[in-house]
Amino acid sequence: MTSLEVHELTVHFDGRPIVENLSIVVPSGAFAAVLGPSGCGKTTFLRSIAGLITPSSGTIRFGKQLVSISSLVLPPNKRHIGYVPQEGGLFPHLNVAENIGFGVSKNEKIDVVDEMLDLVGLKNLATRKPYQLSGGQQTRVALARALAIKPQIVLLDEPFGALDAALRNELREEVCNLLKERKTTALMVTHDREEALVSADIVALMRHGQILQYGSSRNVYSNPISPEIAVSTGDVLLLKAERDASKSIRFALSQIDLKGEIELGQLVIRPEEIIVSPEPSAASLSAIVTKVDYYGHDAVLQLLLDSWPDEEITARIAGPLGFSVGQKLWVKHAGPIRWFELPHKK
Ligand code: ATP
């Protein structure tokens, strides 16, 4: 069991910082997901941990062992990590068993390959070549190959990207269970927010080469440090504020009693925090349904408030759909007040 500790890591390509002052701690045995848009530097970060890229500055530690600092960069084969690159990266000329046993010592090979084939449920496909496997089977082989060397840390680069939704969910659960069983510290990079939130103990939100916030799924989703972060973990409503005659700050759906020198800003609400009802109740406001998007398990309603016609409200409702376009209903907000000042104009 080994923790992963990255401190102020910076990587340059062509004089441009791709990863910049990035710090994160992944405790021993934890599964961390780095979530960020395409091109933000996720793979570069992962490859730096693997030792495939030499950072410009910063440190990387596996437990107590320093593996990367400006005066020393341990080569990949000395780091004892399992790496699952994008699209699996299997050797096309080797069969499943040979792929899995590639990094394993000769005297252990037969036993380890056998154990791994069992673990990922591919015993009957041991002699197939990668091109004879489905996408899901290839991912399993890539994972088995990464785990076969009994790594201290496993790095996964968008491992489920090529799979359809059902297989993706199934395999993701299998992989997480497998890593947990073996108490392996893991870091996965992904641009799929659901994948990150569902699977990881720690979610790190990456933008422009930096990790802006990290913590448990629940914490980063519920307590984002900025509207930008809130958007990256789920749907949001960004409501503008006004100051009323009594100098309280008001926004559609509610009012905050923040008098004094407080800047006007934005309120971040999640659509599932909007409660809708066909009947009025305390503090609810009347609205008209302008659009319904039906997803089966839930639905998203667009609403226009009678008392705040400039602001369109989105509500996500679970259960059977009882509302239609043009219908009048009553809404209120039931959730935390996430208040952010607007960025100062320079
Ligand atoms: P994706 O999700 O699309 O895989 P990413 O977040 O993993 O993207 P990276 O692959 O790390 O992003 O790339 C970040 C930036 O660094 C991109 O602008 C890319 O073009 C650039 N880059 C990556 N590798 C190199 C390289 N070897 N030389 C120069 N620039 C590179």
Residues whose N, C-alpha, C, O or C-beta is under 5 A from the ligand:
A	BS01	ATP	F13 I18 P37 S38 G39 C40 G41 K42 T43 T44
